[in-house]
Amino acid sequence: MSKTLHAPEYRKLIEWLKSARIERGLTMRELAAELGVPHSYIGKIEQYERKLDVLEYIEYCKALKLEPYEGFIILAM
């Protein structure tokens, strides 16, 4: 079993989050400010250097005005 961080499904989920951030016109710094984290946190997630846990994922989705279940649908496809 490969590590989750390198799994194609995880990459698909992160690409979905990154696309949503870009579509909303948010920079990494702006999203980081919304989440109350350093901008490097966003960069590491988008570069697959840091994993999101479930609670972080939910907060990330809220900041992007996404429904967390949508990401799970993407994973199931």
N, CA, C and O atoms as a Tripos MOL2 file, in Angstrom:
@<TRIPOS>MOLECULE
protein
  308   307    77     0     0
PROTEIN
NO_CHARGES

@<TRIPOS>ATOM
      1 N           0.8490   -1.1860    0.0000 N.3       1 MET1
      2 CA          0.0000    0.0000    0.0000 C.3       1 MET1
      3 C           0.8900    1.2440    0.0000 C.2       1 MET1
      4 O           1.8000    1.3640    0.8200 O.2       1 MET1
      5 N           0.6220    2.1640   -0.9240 N.am      2 SER2
      6 CA          1.4270    3.3810   -0.9860 C.3       2 SER2
      7 C           0.9430    4.3850    0.0590 C.2       2 SER2
      8 O          -0.1810    4.3140    0.5550 O.2       2 SER2
      9 N           1.8260    5.3090    0.3680 N.am      3 LYS3
     10 CA          1.4500    6.3410    1.3300 C.3       3 LYS3
     11 C           0.3580    7.2200    0.7300 C.2       3 LYS3
     12 O           0.3630    7.5020   -0.4680 O.2       3 LYS3
     13 N          -0.5500    7.6350    1.5500 N.am      4 THR4
     14 CA         -1.6830    8.4460    1.1110 C.3       4 THR4
     15 C          -1.2430    9.6940    0.3660 C.2       4 THR4
     16 O          -1.8670   10.0820   -0.6220 O.2       4 THR4
     17 N          -0.1870   10.3180    0.8250 N.am      5 LEU5
     18 CA          0.2940   11.5650    0.2400 C.3       5 LEU5
     19 C           0.6050   11.4140   -1.2480 C.2       5 LEU5
     20 O           0.4880   12.3750   -2.0070 O.2       5 LEU5
     21 N           0.9970   10.2220   -1.6630 N.am      6 HIS6
     22 CA          1.3730    9.9890   -3.0530 C.3       6 HIS6
     23 C           0.3050    9.2320   -3.8390 C.2       6 HIS6
     24 O           0.5000    8.9180   -5.0130 O.2       6 HIS6
     25 N          -0.8000    8.9460   -3.2040 N.am      7 ALA7
     26 CA         -1.8830    8.2220   -3.8770 C.3       7 ALA7
     27 C          -2.5430    9.1180   -4.9200 C.2       7 ALA7
     28 O          -2.7610   10.3040   -4.6710 O.2       7 ALA7
     29 N          -2.8620    8.5570   -6.0870 N.am      8 PRO8
     30 CA         -3.5250    9.3550   -7.1360 C.3       8 PRO8
     31 C          -4.8340    9.9890   -6.6550 C.2       8 PRO8
     32 O          -5.1740   11.0980   -7.0650 O.2       8 PRO8
     33 N          -5.5560    9.2930   -5.7960 N.am      9 GLU9
     34 CA         -6.8270    9.8250   -5.2870 C.3       9 GLU9
     35 C          -6.5960   11.0760   -4.4400 C.2       9 GLU9
     36 O          -7.3520   12.0430   -4.5320 O.2       9 GLU9
     37 N          -5.5460   11.0510   -3.6160 N.am     10 TYR10
     38 CA         -5.2380   12.2130   -2.7800 C.3      10 TYR10
     39 C          -4.8510   13.4010   -3.6660 C.2      10 TYR10
     40 O          -5.2670   14.5320   -3.4120 O.2      10 TYR10
     41 N          -4.0670   13.1420   -4.6900 N.am     11 ARG11
     42 CA         -3.6540   14.2050   -5.6050 C.3      11 ARG11
     43 C          -4.8690   14.8100   -6.3180 C.2      11 ARG11
     44 O          -4.9390   16.0200   -6.5320 O.2      11 ARG11
     45 N          -5.8090   13.9590   -6.6740 N.am     12 LYS12
     46 CA         -7.0400   14.4200   -7.3260 C.3      12 LYS12
     47 C          -7.8160   15.3650   -6.3890 C.2      12 LYS12
     48 O          -8.3360   16.3930   -6.8230 O.2      12 LYS12
     49 N          -7.8830   15.0050   -5.1140 N.am     13 LEU13
     50 CA         -8.5780   15.8220   -4.1220 C.3      13 LEU13
     51 C          -7.8860   17.1760   -3.9550 C.2      13 LEU13
     52 O          -8.5470   18.2130   -3.9140 O.2      13 LEU13
     53 N          -6.5650   17.1630   -3.8600 N.am     14 ILE14
     54 CA         -5.8190   18.4100   -3.6870 C.3      14 ILE14
     55 C          -5.9350   19.2850   -4.9330 C.2      14 ILE14
     56 O          -6.0400   20.5060   -4.8220 O.2      14 ILE14
     57 N          -5.9170   18.6870   -6.0900 N.am     15 GLU15
     58 CA         -6.0950   19.4680   -7.3290 C.3      15 GLU15
     59 C          -7.4640   20.1290   -7.3550 C.2      15 GLU15
     60 O          -7.5960   21.2590   -7.8240 O.2      15 GLU15
     61 N          -8.4810   19.4420   -6.8590 N.am     16 TRP16
     62 CA         -9.8230   20.0130   -6.7720 C.3      16 TRP16
     63 C          -9.8280   21.2360   -5.8470 C.2      16 TRP16
     64 O         -10.4170   22.2670   -6.1720 O.2      16 TRP16
     65 N          -9.1660   21.1080   -4.6930 N.am     17 LEU17
     66 CA         -9.0940   22.2300   -3.7540 C.3      17 LEU17
     67 C          -8.3060   23.3980   -4.3430 C.2      17 LEU17
     68 O          -8.7040   24.5560   -4.2110 O.2      17 LEU17
     69 N          -7.2010   23.0880   -4.9850 N.am     18 LYS18
     70 CA         -6.3720   24.1320   -5.6000 C.3      18 LYS18
     71 C          -7.1540   24.8510   -6.7030 C.2      18 LYS18
     72 O          -7.1270   26.0790   -6.7860 O.2      18 LYS18
     73 N          -7.8410   24.0950   -7.5390 N.am     19 SER19
     74 CA         -8.6470   24.6950   -8.6160 C.3      19 SER19
     75 C          -9.7220   25.6070   -8.0420 C.2      19 SER19
     76 O          -9.9770   26.6850   -8.5790 O.2      19 SER19
     77 N         -10.3490   25.1820   -6.9590 N.am     20 ALA20
     78 CA        -11.3890   26.0040   -6.3200 C.3      20 ALA20
     79 C         -10.7870   27.3000   -5.7960 C.2      20 ALA20
     80 O         -11.3960   28.3620   -5.9220 O.2      20 ALA20
     81 N          -9.6020   27.2210   -5.2100 N.am     21 ARG21
     82 CA         -8.9390   28.4320   -4.7050 C.3      21 ARG21
     83 C          -8.6710   29.4010   -5.8540 C.2      21 ARG21
     84 O          -8.9470   30.5960   -5.7430 O.2      21 ARG21
     85 N          -8.1390   28.8890   -6.9400 N.am     22 ILE22
     86 CA         -7.8130   29.7230   -8.0930 C.3      22 ILE22
     87 C          -9.0820   30.2960   -8.7270 C.2      22 ILE22
     88 O          -9.1140   31.4740   -9.0840 O.2      22 ILE22
     89 N         -10.1210   29.4790   -8.8710 N.am     23 GLU23
     90 CA        -11.3900   29.9470   -9.4450 C.3      23 GLU23
     91 C         -12.0080   31.0670   -8.6240 C.2      23 GLU23
     92 O         -12.6790   31.9420   -9.1720 O.2      23 GLU23
     93 N         -11.7900   31.0450   -7.3260 N.am     24 ARG24
     94 CA        -12.3410   32.0800   -6.4520 C.3      24 ARG24
     95 C         -11.4340   33.3090   -6.3880 C.2      24 ARG24
     96 O         -11.7380   34.2860   -5.7030 O.2      24 ARG24
     97 N         -10.3140   33.2430   -7.1140 N.am     25 GLY25
     98 CA         -9.4150   34.3930   -7.1720 C.3      25 GLY25
     99 C          -8.6130   34.6020   -5.9090 C.2      25 GLY25
    100 O          -8.1510   35.7130   -5.6470 O.2      25 GLY25
    101 N          -8.4380   33.5530   -5.1200 N.am     26 LEU26
    102 CA         -7.6850   33.6690   -3.8750 C.3      26 LEU26
    103 C          -6.2300   33.2660   -4.0840 C.2      26 LEU26
    104 O          -5.9340   32.2770   -4.7540 O.2      26 LEU26
    105 N          -5.3360   34.0450   -3.5020 N.am     27 THR27
    106 CA         -3.9320   33.6470   -3.4900 C.3      27 THR27
    107 C          -3.7310   32.6810   -2.3250 C.2      27 THR27
    108 O          -4.6010   32.5220   -1.4690 O.2      27 THR27
    109 N          -2.5710   32.0480   -2.3150 N.am     28 MET28
    110 CA         -2.2640   31.1670   -1.1860 C.3      28 MET28
    111 C          -2.2320   31.9670    0.1150 C.2      28 MET28
    112 O          -2.6800   31.4900    1.1570 O.2      28 MET28
    113 N          -1.7060   33.1700    0.0440 N.am     29 ARG29
    114 CA         -1.6400   34.0260    1.2450 C.3      29 ARG29
    115 C          -3.0380   34.3850    1.7510 C.2      29 ARG29
    116 O          -3.2820   34.3890    2.9580 O.2      29 ARG29
    117 N          -3.9450   34.6840    0.8370 N.am     30 GLU30
    118 CA         -5.3100   35.0460    1.2420 C.3      30 GLU30
    119 C          -6.0240   33.8520    1.8780 C.2      30 GLU30
    120 O          -6.7050   34.0010    2.8920 O.2      30 GLU30
    121 N          -5.8690   32.6790    1.2850 N.am     31 LEU31
    122 CA         -6.4900   31.4870    1.8700 C.3      31 LEU31
    123 C          -5.8720   31.1810    3.2230 C.2      31 LEU31
    124 O          -6.5750   30.8320    4.1710 O.2      31 LEU31
    125 N          -4.5540   31.3140    3.3090 N.am     32 ALA32
    126 CA         -3.8710   31.0710    4.5810 C.3      32 ALA32
    127 C          -4.3810   32.0200    5.6660 C.2      32 ALA32
    128 O          -4.5940   31.6080    6.8060 O.2      32 ALA32
    129 N          -4.5750   33.2850    5.3100 N.am     33 ALA33
    130 CA         -5.0950   34.2610    6.2740 C.3      33 ALA33
    131 C          -6.4900   33.8640    6.7340 C.2      33 ALA33
    132 O          -6.8160   33.9770    7.9160 O.2      33 ALA33
    133 N          -7.3130   33.3990    5.7960 N.am     34 GLU34
    134 CA         -8.6720   32.9480    6.1310 C.3      34 GLU34
    135 C          -8.6390   31.7840    7.1170 C.2      34 GLU34
    136 O          -9.4760   31.6910    8.0140 O.2      34 GLU34
    137 N          -7.6600   30.8990    6.9360 N.am     35 LEU35
    138 CA         -7.5390   29.7170    7.8010 C.3      35 LEU35
    139 C          -6.7320   29.9880    9.0660 C.2      35 LEU35
    140 O          -6.7370   29.1750    9.9910 O.2      35 LEU35
    141 N          -6.0450   31.1160    9.1120 N.am     36 GLY36
    142 CA         -5.2160   31.4380   10.2700 C.3      36 GLY36
    143 C          -3.9500   30.5970   10.3400 C.2      36 GLY36
    144 O          -3.5060   30.2080   11.4210 O.2      36 GLY36
    145 N          -3.3700   30.3200    9.1650 N.am     37 VAL37
    146 CA         -2.1470   29.5160    9.0930 C.3      37 VAL37
    147 C          -1.1210   30.2600    8.2330 C.2      37 VAL37
    148 O          -1.4840   31.1770    7.4970 O.2      37 VAL37
    149 N           0.1500   29.8750    8.3190 N.am     38 PRO38
    150 CA          1.1460   30.4990    7.4400 C.3      38 PRO38
    151 C           0.8930   30.1260    5.9770 C.2      38 PRO38
    152 O           0.3560   29.0530    5.7000 O.2      38 PRO38
    153 N           1.2690   30.9890    5.0480 N.am     39 HIS39
    154 CA          1.0260   30.6850    3.6310 C.3      39 HIS39
    155 C           1.7890   29.4490    3.1800 C.2      39 HIS39
    156 O           1.3870   28.7830    2.2260 O.2      39 HIS39
    157 N           2.8830   29.1390    3.8590 N.am     40 SER40
    158 CA          3.6570   27.9450    3.4960 C.3      40 SER40
    159 C           2.8390   26.6710    3.7120 C.2      40 SER40
    160 O           3.0780   25.6590    3.0530 O.2      40 SER40
    161 N           1.8790   26.7200    4.6280 N.am     41 TYR41
    162 CA          0.9800   25.5840    4.8800 C.3      41 TYR41
    163 C           0.2050   25.2420    3.6050 C.2      41 TYR41
    164 O           0.0940   24.0740    3.2340 O.2      41 TYR41
    165 N          -0.3270   26.2670    2.9410 N.am     42 ILE42
    166 CA         -1.0840   26.0570    1.7060 C.3      42 ILE42
    167 C          -0.1610   25.5320    0.6150 C.2      42 ILE42
    168 O          -0.5030   24.5930   -0.1040 O.2      42 ILE42
    169 N           1.0100   26.1460    0.4980 N.am     43 GLY43
    170 CA          1.9670   25.7150   -0.5140 C.3      43 GLY43
    171 C           2.3700   24.2610   -0.3440 C.2      43 GLY43
    172 O           2.4560   23.5220   -1.3250 O.2      43 GLY43
    173 N           2.6160   23.8480    0.8760 N.am     44 LYS44
    174 CA          3.0210   22.4580    1.1340 C.3      44 LYS44
    175 C           1.9000   21.4820    0.8070 C.2      44 LYS44
    176 O           2.1540   20.3860    0.3090 O.2      44 LYS44
    177 N           0.6810   21.8710    1.0810 N.am     45 ILE45
    178 CA         -0.4610   21.0090    0.7410 C.3      45 ILE45
    179 C          -0.5870   20.9040   -0.7700 C.2      45 ILE45
    180 O          -0.7320   19.8060   -1.3070 O.2      45 ILE45
    181 N          -0.5330   22.0340   -1.4590 N.am     46 GLU46
    182 CA         -0.7060   22.0320   -2.9130 C.3      46 GLU46
    183 C           0.4690   21.3890   -3.6480 C.2      46 GLU46
    184 O           0.3360   21.0120   -4.8120 O.2      46 GLU46
    185 N           1.6080   21.2630   -2.9850 N.am     47 GLN47
    186 CA          2.7720   20.6130   -3.5930 C.3      47 GLN47
    187 C           2.9360   19.1760   -3.0840 C.2      47 GLN47
    188 O           3.9610   18.5390   -3.3260 O.2      47 GLN47
    189 N           1.9350   18.6830   -2.3900 N.am     48 TYR48
    190 CA          1.9120   17.3020   -1.8760 C.3      48 TYR48
    191 C           3.0390   17.0250   -0.8920 C.2      48 TYR48
    192 O           3.5630   15.9130   -0.8370 O.2      48 TYR48
    193 N           3.4110   18.0360   -0.1160 N.am     49 GLU49
    194 CA          4.4460   17.8620    0.8970 C.3      49 GLU49
    195 C           3.8470   17.7140    2.2860 C.2      49 GLU49
    196 O           4.5310   17.3050    3.2250 O.2      49 GLU49
    197 N           2.5660   18.0470    2.4150 N.am     50 ARG50
    198 CA          1.8840   17.9580    3.7030 C.3      50 ARG50
    199 C           0.4910   17.4270    3.4760 C.2      50 ARG50
    200 O          -0.2030   17.8280    2.5420 O.2      50 ARG50
    201 N           0.0920   16.5150    4.3490 N.am     51 LYS51
    202 CA         -1.2300   15.9040    4.2630 C.3      51 LYS51
    203 C          -2.2390   16.6770    5.0980 C.2      51 LYS51
    204 O          -1.9130   17.2160    6.1550 O.2      51 LYS51
    205 N          -3.4580   16.7200    4.6070 N.am     52 LEU52
    206 CA         -4.5730   17.2830    5.3760 C.3      52 LEU52
    207 C          -5.2340   16.1630    6.1620 C.2      52 LEU52
    208 O          -5.4880   15.0900    5.6150 O.2      52 LEU52
    209 N          -5.5170   16.4000    7.4400 N.am     53 ASP53
    210 CA         -6.3410   15.4160    8.1410 C.3      53 ASP53
    211 C          -7.8040   15.7910    7.9040 C.2      53 ASP53
    212 O          -8.0870   16.8140    7.2810 O.2      53 ASP53
    213 N          -8.7060   14.9950    8.3820 N.am     54 VAL54
    214 CA        -10.1300   15.1930    8.0800 C.3      54 VAL54
    215 C         -10.6450   16.5400    8.5830 C.2      54 VAL54
    216 O         -11.3630   17.2320    7.8620 O.2      54 VAL54
    217 N         -10.2930   16.9130    9.7860 N.am     55 LEU55
    218 CA        -10.7830   18.1870   10.3240 C.3      55 LEU55
    219 C         -10.1850   19.3740    9.5630 C.2      55 LEU55
    220 O         -10.8770   20.3620    9.3150 O.2      55 LEU55
    221 N          -8.9060   19.2830    9.1930 N.am     56 GLU56
    222 CA         -8.2900   20.3390    8.3940 C.3      56 GLU56
    223 C          -8.9720   20.4310    7.0280 C.2      56 GLU56
    224 O          -9.2220   21.5250    6.5220 O.2      56 GLU56
    225 N          -9.2660   19.2850    6.4460 N.am     57 TYR57
    226 CA         -9.9480   19.2370    5.1510 C.3      57 TYR57
    227 C         -11.2940   19.9680    5.2220 C.2      57 TYR57
    228 O         -11.6350   20.7380    4.3240 O.2      57 TYR57
    229 N         -12.0380   19.7300    6.2700 N.am     58 ILE58
    230 CA        -13.3470   20.3760    6.4330 C.3      58 ILE58
    231 C         -13.1760   21.8930    6.5460 C.2      58 ILE58
    232 O         -13.9220   22.6450    5.9190 O.2      58 ILE58
    233 N         -12.2160   22.3410    7.3290 N.am     59 GLU59
    234 CA        -11.9670   23.7780    7.4660 C.3      59 GLU59
    235 C         -11.5150   24.3930    6.1370 C.2      59 GLU59
    236 O         -11.9220   25.4990    5.7830 O.2      59 GLU59
    237 N         -10.6810   23.6700    5.4200 N.am     60 TYR60
    238 CA        -10.1970   24.1120    4.1050 C.3      60 TYR60
    239 C         -11.3890   24.2960    3.1660 C.2      60 TYR60
    240 O         -11.4900   25.3050    2.4680 O.2      60 TYR60
    241 N         -12.2860   23.3130    3.1560 N.am     61 CYS61
    242 CA        -13.4880   23.3970    2.3270 C.3      61 CYS61
    243 C         -14.3570   24.5830    2.7190 C.2      61 CYS61
    244 O         -14.8440   25.3090    1.8530 O.2      61 CYS61
    245 N         -14.5530   24.7830    4.0030 N.am     62 LYS62
    246 CA        -15.3610   25.9140    4.4650 C.3      62 LYS62
    247 C         -14.7760   27.2410    3.9860 C.2      62 LYS62
    248 O         -15.5060   28.1320    3.5510 O.2      62 LYS62
    249 N         -13.4530   27.3600    4.0730 N.am     63 ALA63
    250 CA        -12.7870   28.5950    3.6580 C.3      63 ALA63
    251 C         -12.9710   28.8400    2.1580 C.2      63 ALA63
    252 O         -13.0040   29.9860    1.7080 O.2      63 ALA63
    253 N         -13.0890   27.7670    1.3990 N.am     64 LEU64
    254 CA        -13.2820   27.8820   -0.0510 C.3      64 LEU64
    255 C         -14.7560   27.8440   -0.4530 C.2      64 LEU64
    256 O         -15.0930   27.8660   -1.6370 O.2      64 LEU64
    257 N         -15.6360   27.7850    0.5660 N.am     65 LYS65
    258 CA        -17.0860   27.7120    0.3370 C.3      65 LYS65
    259 C         -17.4590   26.4790   -0.4980 C.2      65 LYS65
    260 O         -18.2720   26.5460   -1.4190 O.2      65 LYS65
    261 N         -16.8390   25.3690   -0.1420 N.am     66 LEU66
    262 CA        -17.1200   24.0820   -0.7680 C.3      66 LEU66
    263 C         -17.7860   23.1710    0.2510 C.2      66 LEU66
    264 O         -17.5890   23.3220    1.4570 O.2      66 LEU66
    265 N         -18.5640   22.2390   -0.2340 N.am     67 GLU67
    266 CA        -19.1420   21.2130    0.6290 C.3      67 GLU67
    267 C         -18.1500   20.0530    0.6890 C.2      67 GLU67
    268 O         -17.7910   19.4990   -0.3510 O.2      67 GLU67
    269 N         -17.7040   19.6790    1.8800 N.am     68 PRO68
    270 CA        -16.7140   18.6000    1.9850 C.3      68 PRO68
    271 C         -17.1270   17.3020    1.2870 C.2      68 PRO68
    272 O         -16.2740   16.5950    0.7510 O.2      68 PRO68
    273 N         -18.4140   16.9830    1.2880 N.am     69 TYR69
    274 CA        -18.8470   15.7270    0.6680 C.3      69 TYR69
    275 C         -18.5530   15.7050   -0.8360 C.2      69 TYR69
    276 O         -18.3970   14.6330   -1.4210 O.2      69 TYR69
    277 N         -18.4760   16.8900   -1.4630 N.am     70 GLU70
    278 CA        -18.1800   16.9420   -2.8930 C.3      70 GLU70
    279 C         -16.8130   16.3250   -3.2030 C.2      70 GLU70
    280 O         -16.6360   15.6630   -4.2260 O.2      70 GLU70
    281 N         -15.8670   16.5480   -2.3170 N.am     71 GLY71
    282 CA        -14.5390   15.9630   -2.4970 C.3      71 GLY71
    283 C         -14.5770   14.4530   -2.4250 C.2      71 GLY71
    284 O         -13.8430   13.7740   -3.1450 O.2      71 GLY71
    285 N         -15.4330   13.9170   -1.5560 N.am     72 PHE72
    286 CA        -15.5460   12.4660   -1.4460 C.3      72 PHE72
    287 C         -16.1970   11.8750   -2.6960 C.2      72 PHE72
    288 O         -15.8760   10.7570   -3.0990 O.2      72 PHE72
    289 N         -17.1010   12.6190   -3.2970 N.am     73 ILE73
    290 CA        -17.7060   12.1690   -4.5610 C.3      73 ILE73
    291 C         -16.6350   12.1040   -5.6420 C.2      73 ILE73
    292 O         -16.5850   11.1500   -6.4180 O.2      73 ILE73
    293 N         -15.7840   13.1170   -5.6880 N.am     74 ILE74
    294 CA        -14.6880   13.1320   -6.6550 C.3      74 ILE74
    295 C         -13.7840   11.9210   -6.4460 C.2      74 ILE74
    296 O         -13.3530   11.2900   -7.4110 O.2      74 ILE74
    297 N         -13.5020   11.6020   -5.2040 N.am     75 LEU75
    298 CA        -12.6450   10.4490   -4.9070 C.3      75 LEU75
    299 C         -13.2770    9.1340   -5.3460 C.2      75 LEU75
    300 O         -12.5750    8.2050   -5.7430 O.2      75 LEU75
    301 N         -14.5830    9.0590   -5.2760 N.am     76 ALA76
    302 CA        -15.2820    7.8180   -5.6120 C.3      76 ALA76
    303 C         -15.3810    7.5990   -7.1210 C.2      76 ALA76
    304 O         -15.6700    6.4860   -7.5600 O.2      76 ALA76
    305 N         -15.1480    8.6290   -7.9110 N.am     77 MET77
    306 CA        -15.2720    8.5120   -9.3740 C.3      77 MET77
    307 C         -14.0720    7.8030   -9.9760 C.2      77 MET77
    308 O         -14.0100    7.6190  -11.1920 O.2      77 MET77
@<TRIPOS>BOND
     1     1     2 1
     2     2     3 1
     3     3     4 2
     4     3     5 am
     5     5     6 1
     6     6     7 1
     7     7     8 2
     8     7     9 am
     9     9    10 1
    10    10    11 1
    11    11    12 2
    12    11    13 am
    13    13    14 1
    14    14    15 1
    15    15    16 2
    16    15    17 am
    17    17    18 1
    18    18    19 1
    19    19    20 2
    20    19    21 am
    21    21    22 1
    22    22    23 1
    23    23    24 2
    24    23    25 am
    25    25    26 1
    26    26    27 1
    27    27    28 2
    28    27    29 am
    29    29    30 1
    30    30    31 1
    31    31    32 2
    32    31    33 am
    33    33    34 1
    34    34    35 1
    35    35    36 2
    36    35    37 am
    37    37    38 1
    38    38    39 1
    39    39    40 2
    40    39    41 am
    41    41    42 1
    42    42    43 1
    43    43    44 2
    44    43    45 am
    45    45    46 1
    46    46    47 1
    47    47    48 2
    48    47    49 am
    49    49    50 1
    50    50    51 1
    51    51    52 2
    52    51    53 am
    53    53    54 1
    54    54    55 1
    55    55    56 2
    56    55    57 am
    57    57    58 1
    58    58    59 1
    59    59    60 2
    60    59    61 am
    61    61    62 1
    62    62    63 1
    63    63    64 2
    64    63    65 am
    65    65    66 1
    66    66    67 1
    67    67    68 2
    68    67    69 am
    69    69    70 1
    70    70    71 1
    71    71    72 2
    72    71    73 am
    73    73    74 1
    74    74    75 1
    75    75    76 2
    76    75    77 am
    77    77    78 1
    78    78    79 1
    79    79    80 2
    80    79    81 am
    81    81    82 1
    82    82    83 1
    83    83    84 2
    84    83    85 am
    85    85    86 1
    86    86    87 1
    87    87    88 2
    88    87    89 am
    89    89    90 1
    90    90    91 1
    91    91    92 2
    92    91    93 am
    93    93    94 1
    94    94    95 1
    95    95    96 2
    96    95    97 am
    97    97    98 1
    98    98    99 1
    99    99   100 2
   100    99   101 am
   101   101   102 1
   102   102   103 1
   103   103   104 2
   104   103   105 am
   105   105   106 1
   106   106   107 1
   107   107   108 2
   108   107   109 am
   109   109   110 1
   110   110   111 1
   111   111   112 2
   112   111   113 am
   113   113   114 1
   114   114   115 1
   115   115   116 2
   116   115   117 am
   117   117   118 1
   118   118   119 1
   119   119   120 2
   120   119   121 am
   121   121   122 1
   122   122   123 1
   123   123   124 2
   124   123   125 am
   125   125   126 1
   126   126   127 1
   127   127   128 2
   128   127   129 am
   129   129   130 1
   130   130   131 1
   131   131   132 2
   132   131   133 am
   133   133   134 1
   134   134   135 1
   135   135   136 2
   136   135   137 am
   137   137   138 1
   138   138   139 1
   139   139   140 2
   140   139   141 am
   141   141   142 1
   142   142   143 1
   143   143   144 2
   144   143   145 am
   145   145   146 1
   146   146   147 1
   147   147   148 2
   148   147   149 am
   149   149   150 1
   150   150   151 1
   151   151   152 2
   152   151   153 am
   153   153   154 1
   154   154   155 1
   155   155   156 2
   156   155   157 am
   157   157   158 1
   158   158   159 1
   159   159   160 2
   160   159   161 am
   161   161   162 1
   162   162   163 1
   163   163   164 2
   164   163   165 am
   165   165   166 1
   166   166   167 1
   167   167   168 2
   168   167   169 am
   169   169   170 1
   170   170   171 1
   171   171   172 2
   172   171   173 am
   173   173   174 1
   174   174   175 1
   175   175   176 2
   176   175   177 am
   177   177   178 1
   178   178   179 1
   179   179   180 2
   180   179   181 am
   181   181   182 1
   182   182   183 1
   183   183   184 2
   184   183   185 am
   185   185   186 1
   186   186   187 1
   187   187   188 2
   188   187   189 am
   189   189   190 1
   190   190   191 1
   191   191   192 2
   192   191   193 am
   193   193   194 1
   194   194   195 1
   195   195   196 2
   196   195   197 am
   197   197   198 1
   198   198   199 1
   199   199   200 2
   200   199   201 am
   201   201   202 1
   202   202   203 1
   203   203   204 2
   204   203   205 am
   205   205   206 1
   206   206   207 1
   207   207   208 2
   208   207   209 am
   209   209   210 1
   210   210   211 1
   211   211   212 2
   212   211   213 am
   213   213   214 1
   214   214   215 1
   215   215   216 2
   216   215   217 am
   217   217   218 1
   218   218   219 1
   219   219   220 2
   220   219   221 am
   221   221   222 1
   222   222   223 1
   223   223   224 2
   224   223   225 am
   225   225   226 1
   226   226   227 1
   227   227   228 2
   228   227   229 am
   229   229   230 1
   230   230   231 1
   231   231   232 2
   232   231   233 am
   233   233   234 1
   234   234   235 1
   235   235   236 2
   236   235   237 am
   237   237   238 1
   238   238   239 1
   239   239   240 2
   240   239   241 am
   241   241   242 1
   242   242   243 1
   243   243   244 2
   244   243   245 am
   245   245   246 1
   246   246   247 1
   247   247   248 2
   248   247   249 am
   249   249   250 1
   250   250   251 1
   251   251   252 2
   252   251   253 am
   253   253   254 1
   254   254   255 1
   255   255   256 2
   256   255   257 am
   257   257   258 1
   258   258   259 1
   259   259   260 2
   260   259   261 am
   261   261   262 1
   262   262   263 1
   263   263   264 2
   264   263   265 am
   265   265   266 1
   266   266   267 1
   267   267   268 2
   268   267   269 am
   269   269   270 1
   270   270   271 1
   271   271   272 2
   272   271   273 am
   273   273   274 1
   274   274   275 1
   275   275   276 2
   276   275   277 am
   277   277   278 1
   278   278   279 1
   279   279   280 2
   280   279   281 am
   281   281   282 1
   282   282   283 1
   283   283   284 2
   284   283   285 am
   285   285   286 1
   286   286   287 1
   287   287   288 2
   288   287   289 am
   289   289   290 1
   290   290   291 1
   291   291   292 2
   292   291   293 am
   293   293   294 1
   294   294   295 1
   295   295   296 2
   296   295   297 am
   297   297   298 1
   298   298   299 1
   299   299   300 2
   300   299   301 am
   301   301   302 1
   302   302   303 1
   303   303   304 2
   304   303   305 am
   305   305   306 1
   306   306   307 1
   307   307   308 2
@<TRIPOS>SUBSTRUCTURE
     1 MET1         2 RESIDUE 1 A MET
     2 SER2         6 RESIDUE 1 A SER
     3 LYS3        10 RESIDUE 1 A LYS
     4 THR4        14 RESIDUE 1 A THR
     5 LEU5        18 RESIDUE 1 A LEU
     6 HIS6        22 RESIDUE 1 A HIS
     7 ALA7        26 RESIDUE 1 A ALA
     8 PRO8        30 RESIDUE 1 A PRO
     9 GLU9        34 RESIDUE 1 A GLU
    10 TYR10       38 RESIDUE 1 A TYR
    11 ARG11       42 RESIDUE 1 A ARG
    12 LYS12       46 RESIDUE 1 A LYS
    13 LEU13       50 RESIDUE 1 A LEU
    14 ILE14       54 RESIDUE 1 A ILE
    15 GLU15       58 RESIDUE 1 A GLU
    16 TRP16       62 RESIDUE 1 A TRP
    17 LEU17       66 RESIDUE 1 A LEU
    18 LYS18       70 RESIDUE 1 A LYS
    19 SER19       74 RESIDUE 1 A SER
    20 ALA20       78 RESIDUE 1 A ALA
    21 ARG21       82 RESIDUE 1 A ARG
    22 ILE22       86 RESIDUE 1 A ILE
    23 GLU23       90 RESIDUE 1 A GLU
    24 ARG24       94 RESIDUE 1 A ARG
    25 GLY25       98 RESIDUE 1 A GLY
    26 LEU26      102 RESIDUE 1 A LEU
    27 THR27      106 RESIDUE 1 A THR
    28 MET28      110 RESIDUE 1 A MET
    29 ARG29      114 RESIDUE 1 A ARG
    30 GLU30      118 RESIDUE 1 A GLU
    31 LEU31      122 RESIDUE 1 A LEU
    32 ALA32      126 RESIDUE 1 A ALA
    33 ALA33      130 RESIDUE 1 A ALA
    34 GLU34      134 RESIDUE 1 A GLU
    35 LEU35      138 RESIDUE 1 A LEU
    36 GLY36      142 RESIDUE 1 A GLY
    37 VAL37      146 RESIDUE 1 A VAL
    38 PRO38      150 RESIDUE 1 A PRO
    39 HIS39      154 RESIDUE 1 A HIS
    40 SER40      158 RESIDUE 1 A SER
    41 TYR41      162 RESIDUE 1 A TYR
    42 ILE42      166 RESIDUE 1 A ILE
    43 GLY43      170 RESIDUE 1 A GLY
    44 LYS44      174 RESIDUE 1 A LYS
    45 ILE45      178 RESIDUE 1 A ILE
    46 GLU46      182 RESIDUE 1 A GLU
    47 GLN47      186 RESIDUE 1 A GLN
    48 TYR48      190 RESIDUE 1 A TYR
    49 GLU49      194 RESIDUE 1 A GLU
    50 ARG50      198 RESIDUE 1 A ARG
    51 LYS51      202 RESIDUE 1 A LYS
    52 LEU52      206 RESIDUE 1 A LEU
    53 ASP53      210 RESIDUE 1 A ASP
    54 VAL54      214 RESIDUE 1 A VAL
    55 LEU55      218 RESIDUE 1 A LEU
    56 GLU56      222 RESIDUE 1 A GLU
    57 TYR57      226 RESIDUE 1 A TYR
    58 ILE58      230 RESIDUE 1 A ILE
    59 GLU59      234 RESIDUE 1 A GLU
    60 TYR60      238 RESIDUE 1 A TYR
    61 CYS61      242 RESIDUE 1 A CYS
    62 LYS62      246 RESIDUE 1 A LYS
    63 ALA63      250 RESIDUE 1 A ALA
    64 LEU64      254 RESIDUE 1 A LEU
    65 LYS65      258 RESIDUE 1 A LYS
    66 LEU66      262 RESIDUE 1 A LEU
    67 GLU67      266 RESIDUE 1 A GLU
    68 PRO68      270 RESIDUE 1 A PRO
    69 TYR69      274 RESIDUE 1 A TYR
    70 GLU70      278 RESIDUE 1 A GLU
    71 GLY71      282 RESIDUE 1 A GLY
    72 PHE72      286 RESIDUE 1 A PHE
    73 ILE73      290 RESIDUE 1 A ILE
    74 ILE74      294 RESIDUE 1 A ILE
    75 LEU75      298 RESIDUE 1 A LEU
    76 ALA76      302 RESIDUE 1 A ALA
    77 MET77      306 RESIDUE 1 A MET
